[in-house]
């Protein structure tokens, strides 16, 4: 019994010392270089992130910033409707609200300074006033980490300061 207890710390140490996956490291490096090459300017990069029955739009960051620095936002459509302003329950086989999940956009607008409460997600999120948008990429791949898996029901990370 005592020998088994001595082996436990060694096993835990070995599990913690796993070597990094070179493929994942390569993808992370490629993403860092891709973001670093973005043209600076008075615009934002947005990634649509749709979970059914929620009212947040997705993640927004400045050019050159990593997705780790992005903020989950609610869009204000006073000047421009959001890209996928479609019925939540479409008639027929047409596209529905959220059909642009994971699409990447260039966004023009500003943060209003307000926080908007989304009762379906129970989060108070920053409001982004959308003025204009254009599609940057239809299918840009992973958002925060190459091994992430979206299940359609939950966020990929906790949102700091998002609780009411």
Secondary structure, DSSP 4 states (H G I P E B T S, - for coil): -HHHHHHHHHHHHHHHTPPPPHHHHHHHHHHHHHHHTSPPSS-EEEEE---TT----EEEEETTS-GGG-EEEEEE-SSS--TT---SS-STTS--TTTTTT-EEEEEEEEEEEEEEETTTTEEEEEEEEEEEEEEES----SS-TT----SSS-SS--TT-B-
